Amino acid sequence: MREKLFDGFLLMLTVMGVLIAAIAVVGIATRPAPAATEPAGPPGDASGTAEPVVAHIQLTEFAIEGDLTVPPGEVVLEVHNEGAVIHNVALEGGPVSADIGPGESTNLELGRLEPGTYTLFCAIPGHREAGMVATLTVSADAAPPTGESVHGHGEEVDWAELDRMMEESILRFPAETEGRGAQPLEPVEVLDDGTKVFEITAAITPWEVEPGKVVDAWTYNGMVPGPLIRVDVGDRVRVVVHNELPMGTDVHWHGIDTPNSMDGVAPLTQPLIQPGETFVYEFVAEEPAVGMYHAHHHGQMQVPNGMFAPFIIGEVPLPAGRTISGIEIPADLEVVEEIPMVLNDAGVIGFSLNGKSFPATEPYVFRQGDWFLVHYYNEGLQIHPMHLHQFPQLVVAKDGIPLEVPYWADTLNVAPGERYTVLVQASDPGVWVWHCHILNHVEKEEGMFGMVTAVIVEEA
């Protein structure tokens, strides 16, 4: 009996193996080749090369350079990562290389490419949006690649020019741009039962990220981040959301206690808010919170492109009168400014603080001895270690939850979706830099950019 069962089991495995092999063959035979954006050459075009075309590609923060014009035929990319972080390279609609560490190389076989234009990009989240995208042109008139790298392999570097560009970029700070994000939103009305009514319109609007760089941002009320909503504990809240986007949307109240029907995850907890439609969210702000609101539907698109905003309920308790790691917090502590700082690294907004990239980021000015409070919100796709020169940051709350044991941090790592609240004293006069400490989030060859601003402390 056991032998029959065993023979039957072997037969089943054999049949399954044949079926899997057949499916694999059909999949390979029917897999579409990546399409060029121009018509391919005629059938039997003799312009293709017999040997594979080897194109040498270099990856840096944040660019794809190298042999970007090649003759038709079998194309192989020899890819070298000259950057400081992991990159990869992908062909739009085609294969993706393995992740490549700094200083490492790999090959990517693209298959046979006919004349036309193709898109190469880095598929690491946020890198394409930061500039790692290039056009690969396949032309019968192209000469075979020479194999000479365009960056860092024999080309003489103009060090003085790099110095000049960096210094010039820093001296442009602070640069004026149109628009300011996270502005306080006042209720349009307060109902007889005390309900505070807010109105939000989701739309694609122009947004100046840095001087001269205007993008089509996905916004709440035309700003990035969207307007700051602040209410008191116990308030009844009604938010009327109008959708003027070309696609559906919803609003998730991240870190805010709401009924399930108000959680904002279409189609599970509500119908999708279609273009031209309105949806009303209602809940009671029952507990203190440092939360945020953002799109959940197609969040990978709508959120990085601008649909995020802070939402605060009540006040975060502060350790006034306590001594923490030898540093005394005044019993009569007075906070002169409360700063929402929303971090982003992707979409059309890219590496930014409160929707702006250096030198358009906002400087914060204090008098010597002032205390200020910062709420970090990470609405991006990557971790950001936030470093403030000179002044330690007292971490008093995590995700809006007060810490029983606050602690001091020189650099605070903020992961996607996290919120940290820190208390800082501006103790020493001067201009002090404040930035993400992943250095290619703040600097590139052309100079300083992205996730950097400054605290300016005036003498008392």
Secondary structure, 3 states (H helix, E strand, C coil): CHHHHHHHHHHHHHHHHHHHHHHHHHHHHHCCCCCCCCCCCCCCCCCCEEEEEEEEEEEECCEEEECCEECCEEEEEEEEECCCCCECCEECCCCECCCECCCCEEEEEEEEECCEEEEEECCCCCCCCCCCEEEEEECCCCCCCCCCCCCCCCCCCCHHHHHHHHHHHHHCCCCCCCCCCCCECCCCEECCCCCEEEEEEEEEEEEEEECCEEEEEEEECCECCCCEEEECCCCEEEEEEEECCCCCECCEEECCCCCHHHCCCCCCCCCCECCCCEEEEEEECCCCEEEEEECCCCHHHHCCCCCEEEEEECCCCCCCCCEECCEECCCCCCEEEEEEEEEEEECCCEEEECCECECCCCCEEEECCCEEEEEEEECCCCCEEEEECCCCEEEEEECCEEEEEEEEECEEEECCCCEEEEEEECCCCEEEEEEECCHHHCEECCEECECEEEEEEECC
